[in-house]
Amino acid sequence: MSRSRTHNTPNRTVIASRLDATAATSNETDNTEETVQADGTGQTSDTGRTDDTSQTDETDQVGQTDEIAALVRAAGDEVVATITQAGREDSGSYFGHGKVDELADTVAATDANRVVVDDELTPSQHHTLESAMPADTAVLDRHRLVLEIFEAGAGSRRAKLQVELAQLRYDLPRLIESADEGLLNKQTEKGSPVYDVRDRIDRLERKLEERPEPAAQFRERRREEGFDLVTCAGYTNAGKSTLLHRLADEMSILDTDSSSKSDNAHSEKDATAAVRDRLFETLETTTRRATIDGRPVLVTDTVGFVDDLPHDLVESFSATLSEAGAADVVVLVVDASDAESRFRARLETALDVLDAQGVADERIVPALNKVDCLSTDESARRLAMAEEQLPESTADPLPVSVLEETNLGRLCETILERLPTETADLRVPNCDDTMALVSRAYDRTSVETVDYDDTVTIRCRGPPRILEQLRARAERITAEHR
């Protein structure tokens, strides 16, 4: 059992990562194998690397270190040290034997109770590393850490079951690896820890299959009510939640990290989506109404992607990603401030995920966010990269700053252009029923003109399905008042 702190005391965590062999050999002056950063504030030394490729590799490594540190802090931990080893992965213990000993010494010296490895460990590697650490030290790899964050953020009963299932699937092979083989052979399967976990997995799978998927029901209801569906998708912390706030009616950018929090925080969370500079702020879909050029839409913020995380690990959250597949338009939010190689890789991954969800290219509106952090030349390079990578039928990529509201008008225009749209001219008698029809037209479409005389003529634009409903209602009103 791992050492754990009290509720108010965060875990003290050492981050351990490995610089791959290719990147390591590119640093010609690196005479040491690793860098130790005490208290998470040290810096890697860098001498003689001046070519653009090396600088990009270094920037990517810094970005990767920043992301794992952000994940650790999102889990509520305190980073007390960071250790990096350059070189190939050891198949048995992930790190070399000398580095494992140094990691154990660092854990002891910093009074850490957790080690987070910035990669996926095999069950054997996990067992070997944890066995080499001081007593009661927990070792987590990147994937297990993300699941822990998911567990803390899951709100609904369904989400909690999904997280538990994902954790058990992850933990099962590690439980088998750490168990005493002789003892397992002597025990009958029934009643063993392994059997208990397998049984729980089976029961959770059945529960989730039997439990209706609320997102699908909500989507159908929204369609029937005449709303277009717009989904914000992309990597975590790219700006999706902030974009939701910018687009949504009656919402504002809130800093929920402020020290003043009311006792009614949970109900406030239900009423508005939080915006924080942290990872995985959105673990379940958040949907709000928005009006774009007079046209009512529902905008949904989805769970974000994260680097080096297999899709099967977040398979339990396919419901939130399926919002993209059901949407009329998907705004793909990409962090343009990422290093160029990371920008390319994340854009490619995001497109692959959307394609797997059945999102047609023509429904994608790419938004290159955070251009306020770039120079004019850097912004132009990101735009050129995106134009090169994106399929021809997607909308042209738009450089935006959601925070500074740069180009949001153009983004809304592009979204509107991609929504299915028709125009209808409705002529009905001037009566009370017609006033209700006019009200519904204003509520569900973009009304261009309403002319009142002996008859009322309404010209409006909107979703074909809604216009069909309005035409049918207009025909009934006309037939009843002949």
C-alpha positions in Angstrom: 0.0 0.0 0.0 1.5 3.4 -1.0 2.1 6.2 1.3 -0.6 8.8 1.0 -1.0 12.3 2.5 -3.9 13.7 4.3 -6.7 15.3 2.4 -5.2 18.7 2.8 -1.6 17.7 2.1 -0.7 17.0 -1.5 1.4 14.0 -2.5 5.1 14.8 -3.0 5.9 13.6 -6.5 9.1 12.9 -8.4 8.7 13.1 -12.2 10.9 10.7 -14.1 11.2 10.9 -17.9 13.4 9.6 -20.7 14.8 11.5 -23.6 14.7 9.1 -26.6 17.9 8.0 -28.2 17.4 10.1 -31.4 17.0 13.3 -29.5 19.7 12.4 -27.1 22.3 11.9 -29.9 21.4 15.2 -31.4 22.8 16.9 -28.4 26.5 16.7 -29.2 27.7 18.3 -26.0 25.7 16.2 -23.6 28.3 14.5 -21.6 26.0 13.5 -18.9 23.1 11.0 -19.1 20.5 12.9 -17.2 19.4 16.1 -15.6 18.0 16.4 -12.0 15.7 19.3 -11.3 15.1 19.7 -7.6 11.7 21.1 -6.5 10.7 21.2 -10.2 12.6 24.5 -10.7 15.9 23.4 -12.2 16.8 23.8 -15.8 18.5 21.5 -18.3 21.8 22.7 -19.4 22.2 23.4 -23.1 25.5 24.1 -24.9 26.2 24.4 -28.6 22.8 23.5 -30.1 22.0 26.2 -32.5 20.5 24.6 -35.6 16.8 24.9 -36.1 16.0 21.2 -35.8 17.8 20.9 -32.5 16.1 23.9 -31.2 12.7 22.4 -32.2 13.6 19.1 -30.5 14.6 20.9 -27.4 11.4 22.9 -27.4 9.3 19.7 -27.8 11.2 18.1 -24.9 10.4 21.2 -22.7 6.8 21.1 -23.9 6.5 17.4 -23.0 8.1 18.1 -19.5 5.7 21.0 -19.0 2.7 18.8 -19.9 3.5 15.9 -17.5 4.2 18.5 -14.7 0.7 20.0 -15.5 -0.8 16.6 -15.3 0.8 15.9 -12.0 -0.5 19.2 -10.6 -3.9 18.6 -12.1 -4.0 15.5 -9.9 -3.3 17.7 -6.9 0.3 16.6 -6.4 3.4 18.8 -5.6 6.3 18.3 -7.9 9.4 18.0 -5.7 12.0 16.8 -8.3 12.4 15.9 -11.9 14.8 13.3 -13.3 15.5 12.7 -17.0 17.6 10.0 -18.6 18.8 10.1 -22.1 19.1 6.8 -24.0 17.3 3.7 -24.9 14.5 2.2 -22.8 15.5 -0.7 -20.6 13.1 -3.6 -21.3 13.2 -4.8 -17.7 13.1 -1.6 -15.6 12.5 1.2 -18.2 15.5 3.2 -16.8 19.0 1.9 -16.5 20.1 0.3 -13.2 22.1 3.4 -12.2 19.2 5.7 -12.9 16.8 3.5 -10.9 19.2 3.7 -7.9 19.4 7.5 -8.3 15.6 7.8 -8.6 15.3 5.8 -5.3 17.8 8.1 -3.7 15.9 11.2 -4.9 12.6 9.9 -3.6 14.2 9.3 -0.2 16.0 12.7 -0.1 12.9 14.7 -1.1 10.6 12.7 1.2 8.5 11.9 -1.9 5.7 9.3 -1.7 5.0 9.1 -5.5 6.9 8.6 -8.7 5.3 9.5 -12.0 7.0 8.1 -15.2 6.2 10.2 -18.3 5.5 7.1 -20.5 3.6 3.9 -20.5 5.2 1.2 -18.4 4.7 -2.5 -19.0 3.4 -4.5 -16.0 6.9 -6.0 -15.5 8.6 -2.5 -15.7 6.1 -1.1 -13.2 6.6 -4.0 -10.8 10.4 -3.7 -11.0 10.5 0.1 -10.5 8.1 0.1 -7.6 10.0 -2.7 -5.9 13.2 -0.7 -6.2 11.8 2.4 -4.5 11.7 3.1 -0.8 8.9 1.3 1.1 5.3 2.5 0.4 6.3 4.6 -2.6 3.7 4.5 -5.4 4.8 4.4 -9.0 2.4 5.6 -11.6 2.9 5.9 -15.3 1.4 8.6 -17.5 -1.7 6.6 -18.3 -2.5 5.7 -14.7 -2.1 9.3 -13.7 -4.6 10.4 -16.3 -7.1 7.9 -15.1 -6.7 9.2 -11.6 -7.5 12.7 -12.9 -10.5 11.3 -14.7 -11.7 9.6 -11.5 -11.5 12.9 -9.6 -13.4 14.8 -12.4 -16.1 12.2 -13.2 -19.5 13.7 -12.2 -22.3 11.4 -13.4 -22.9 7.9 -12.2 -22.2 6.6 -15.7 -18.9 8.5 -15.9 -17.8 7.1 -12.5 -18.5 3.5 -13.7 -16.6 4.2 -17.0 -13.6 5.4 -15.1 -13.6 2.5 -12.7 -13.8 0.1 -15.6 -10.9 1.7 -17.4 -8.8 1.6 -14.1 -9.5 -2.1 -13.6 -8.6 -3.0 -17.2 -5.4 -1.1 -16.7 -4.6 -2.5 -13.3 -5.4 -6.2 -14.0 -2.2 -7.1 -15.8 -0.2 -5.3 -13.2 -1.9 -7.1 -10.4 -1.1 -10.4 -12.1 2.6 -9.3 -12.5 3.0 -8.3 -8.9 1.2 -11.4 -7.5 3.2 -14.3 -6.1 3.0 -16.9 -8.9 3.3 -19.9 -6.6 0.5 -18.5 -4.3 -1.7 -17.9 -7.4 -1.1 -21.5 -8.6 -2.1 -22.8 -5.2 -5.3 -20.7 -4.9 -8.4 -21.5 -6.8 -9.4 -18.8 -9.2 -12.5 -18.1 -7.2 -11.8 -15.8 -4.4 -8.3 -14.7 -5.6 -7.7 -10.9 -6.2 -7.3 -11.5 -9.9 -10.6 -13.3 -10.0 -12.3 -10.5 -8.1 -11.0 -7.9 -10.5 -12.1 -9.9 -13.6 -15.5 -10.4 -12.0 -15.9 -6.7 -11.3 -14.9 -5.9 -14.9 -17.6 -8.2 -16.3 -20.2 -6.7 -14.0 -19.3 -3.2 -14.9 -19.4 -4.0 -18.6 -22.9 -5.4 -18.2 -24.1 -2.4 -16.2 -22.8 0.0 -18.9 -24.4 -2.0 -21.7 -27.7 -1.9 -19.9 -27.6 1.7 -18.9 -28.9 4.0 -21.7 -26.6 6.5 -23.2 -28.0 9.9 -22.3 -26.0 11.8 -24.8 -27.7 10.1 -27.7 -31.1 10.8 -26.2 -30.2 14.5 -25.7 -29.0 14.8 -29.2 -32.2 13.5 -30.7 -34.2 15.8 -28.5 -32.1 18.8 -29.6 -32.7 17.9 -33.2 -36.4 17.7 -32.7 -36.4 21.1 -31.0 -34.6 22.5 -34.1 -31.1 23.3 -32.8 -28.0 22.9 -34.9 -25.2 21.1 -33.1 -21.7 22.6 -33.0 -18.9 20.7 -31.2 -15.6 22.0 -30.0 -12.9 19.4 -30.3 -9.1 19.2 -29.9 -6.3 18.8 -27.4 -6.8 19.5 -23.8 -5.9 23.1 -22.8 -6.1 24.3 -26.5 -8.9 26.7 -25.6 -12.1 24.7 -26.2 -13.8 25.7 -22.9 -12.9 29.4 -23.4 -14.4 29.2 -26.9 -17.6 27.8 -25.5 -17.8 30.8 -23.2 -17.2 33.2 -26.0 -19.9 31.7 -28.2 -22.5 30.9 -25.6 -25.4 33.2 -24.7 -25.3 34.6 -21.2 -21.9 33.3 -20.3 -18.6 35.0 -19.4 -15.0 34.0 -18.8 -14.7 33.1 -15.1 -11.5 32.5 -13.2 -12.7 29.7 -11.0 -9.2 29.3 -9.5 -9.8 32.4 -7.4 -9.7 32.0 -3.6 -13.3 33.1 -3.2 -15.5 30.0 -3.7 -19.0 29.8 -2.5 -20.6 26.9 -0.8 -22.8 26.5 -3.8 -19.9 25.6 -6.1 -21.4 22.4 -7.3 -24.6 24.0 -8.6 -22.5 26.8 -10.2 -20.6 24.1 -12.0 -23.8 22.8 -13.4 -24.9 26.3 -14.5 -21.7 27.3 -16.3 -18.6 25.6 -17.7 -15.4 26.5 -15.8 -12.4 27.9 -17.6 -9.0 27.1 -16.1 -5.5 26.9 -17.4 -5.2 23.2 -16.5 -5.6 19.9 -18.2 -8.8 17.8 -18.4 -11.0 20.6 -17.2 -13.7 19.0 -19.3 -14.3 15.3 -18.6 -17.9 15.2 -19.7 -19.7 17.1 -22.3 -20.9 20.6 -21.5 -23.5 22.0 -23.8 -24.7 25.6 -23.9 -27.0 27.6 -26.2 -25.5 30.1 -28.6 -26.8 32.5 -31.2 -24.8 33.0 -34.4 -26.2 35.7 -36.7 -29.6 35.1 -35.2 -29.5 31.4 -35.6 -29.8 29.3 -32.5 -27.3 26.6 -32.0 -26.1 24.3 -29.2 -22.4 24.3 -28.6 -20.7 21.4 -26.9 -17.3 21.2 -25.3 -15.8 17.7 -25.3 -13.0 15.9 -23.4 -9.6 16.9 -24.8 -7.0 14.7 -26.3 -3.6 14.3 -24.6 -0.2 13.2 -26.0 0.9 9.6 -25.9 -2.4 8.3 -24.6 -3.8 5.3 -26.4 -7.3 5.7 -27.6 -8.4 2.5 -25.9 -7.5 4.1 -22.6 -10.2 6.8 -23.1 -12.5 4.5 -24.9 -14.9 4.7 -21.9 -15.3 8.4 -22.8 -16.3 7.7 -26.4 -19.7 9.2 -25.6 -18.2 12.6 -25.2 -16.2 12.2 -28.4 -19.3 10.9 -30.2 -20.7 14.4 -29.9 -18.3 15.3 -32.7 -19.7 12.6 -34.9 -23.3 13.8 -34.4 -22.5 17.5 -34.8 -23.4 19.6 -37.9 -20.1 21.5 -37.5 -16.9 20.6 -35.5 -14.7 23.4 -34.5 -11.2 21.8 -34.3 -9.3 24.0 -31.8 -5.5 23.7 -32.3 -2.9 25.4 -30.1 -0.9 27.4 -32.5 1.6 28.3 -29.8 2.9 24.7 -29.7 6.3 24.0 -31.2 6.1 23.3 -35.0 6.7 19.6 -34.8 4.2 19.2 -32.0 1.7 21.4 -33.8 1.9 19.1 -36.9 1.7 15.9 -34.8 -1.3 17.1 -32.8 -3.2 18.4 -35.8 -2.7 15.0 -37.5 -3.8 13.1 -34.5 -6.9 15.3 -34.0 -7.9 14.7 -37.7 -7.5 11.0 -37.2 -9.7 11.0 -34.1 -12.4 12.9 -35.9 -12.2 10.6 -38.9 -12.6 7.6 -36.6 -15.8 9.3 -35.2 -17.2 9.6 -38.7 -16.8 13.3 -39.0 -16.9 14.4 -42.7 -14.1 16.7 -43.7 -16.5 19.4 -44.9 -17.9 19.7 -41.4 -14.6 20.6 -39.8 -13.7 24.3 -39.1 -10.1 24.5 -37.9 -9.3 27.3 -35.5 -5.6 28.0 -34.8 -5.8 29.4 -31.3 -3.4 31.5 -29.3 -1.9 33.5 -32.2 -1.6 36.3 -29.7 1.4 34.3 -28.4 3.1 34.3 -31.8 4.9 36.8 -34.0 3.4 37.6 -37.4 6.0 35.3 -39.1 5.3 32.4 -36.7 1.6 32.8 -37.2 2.0 32.7 -41.0 4.1 29.5 -40.7 1.5 27.7 -38.6 -1.2 28.8 -41.0 0.8 27.4 -44.0 1.4 24.1 -42.1 -2.3 23.7 -41.4 -3.2 24.4 -45.0 -0.8 21.8 -46.1 -2.1 19.1 -43.7 -5.8 19.7 -43.8 -8.0 17.9 -46.3 -9.2 20.1 -49.2 -12.9 19.9 -48.2 -12.4 21.3 -44.7 -12.9 25.0 -44.1 -9.9 27.2 -44.4 -7.9 27.3 -41.1 -8.5 30.5 -39.2 -5.8 32.1 -36.9 -7.7 33.2 -33.8 -7.1 34.2 -30.2 -10.2 33.1 -28.3 -8.9 35.0 -25.2 -8.3 38.3 -27.0 -11.4 37.7 -29.3 -9.2 38.0 -32.4 -11.1 36.8 -35.6 -14.0 35.4 -33.6 -16.4 37.2 -36.0 -14.8 35.3 -39.0 -15.0 32.1 -37.1 -18.7 32.5 -36.5 -19.2 33.4 -40.1 -17.4 30.2 -41.2 -19.4 28.1 -38.7 -22.6 29.6 -40.2 -21.5 28.9 -43.7 -21.0 25.2 -42.9 -24.3 24.7 -41.2 -27.0 23.1 -43.4 -29.2 26.1 -44.4 -32.3 26.8 -46.5 -34.5 29.8 -47.0 -38.2 29.8 -46.6 -40.9 32.4 -47.5 -44.1 31.8 -45.4 -47.3 33.7 -46.1 -50.2 33.2 -43.6 -53.3 35.0 -42.5 -52.8 37.8 -39.9 -54.2 36.0 -36.8 -53.2 34.9 -33.3 -51.9 31.6 -34.5 -49.6 33.4 -36.9 -48.1 35.4 -34.1 -47.1 32.1 -32.5 -45.6 31.0 -35.8 -43.6 34.3 -36.0 -42.3 33.7 -32.5 -41.2 30.2 -33.3 -39.5 31.4 -36.4 -37.5 33.9 -34.4 -36.7 31.3 -31.8 -35.5 28.6 -34.2 -34.3 30.4 -37.3 -32.6 33.5 -38.5 -35.5 35.8 -39.5 -34.7 38.2 -42.3 -38.0 40.1 -42.7 -41.6 40.0 -41.4 -44.2 42.0 -43.3 -47.6 42.6 -41.8 -50.7 43.4 -43.8 -53.9 41.4 -44.3 -51.4 38.5 -44.5 -48.1 38.1 -42.7 -45.0 37.2 -44.8 -42.0 35.7 -43.0 -38.7 35.3 -44.7 -36.2 33.2 -42.7 -33.1 31.0 -43.0 -32.3 28.0 -41.0 -32.0 24.2 -40.7 -34.0 22.4 -43.4 -35.8 20.2 -40.8 -37.0 23.3 -39.0 -38.2 25.1 -42.1 -40.1 22.0 -43.0 -41.9 22.1 -39.7 -42.6 25.8 -40.1 -44.1 25.3 -43.6 -46.3 22.5 -42.3 -47.6 24.8 -39.5 -48.1 27.7 -41.9 -50.2 25.4 -44.2 -52.4 24.3 -41.2 -53.0 28.0 -40.2 -53.9 28.9 -43.7 -56.3 26.0 -44.1 -58.0 26.8 -40.7 -58.6 30.5 -41.6 -60.0 30.2 -45.1 
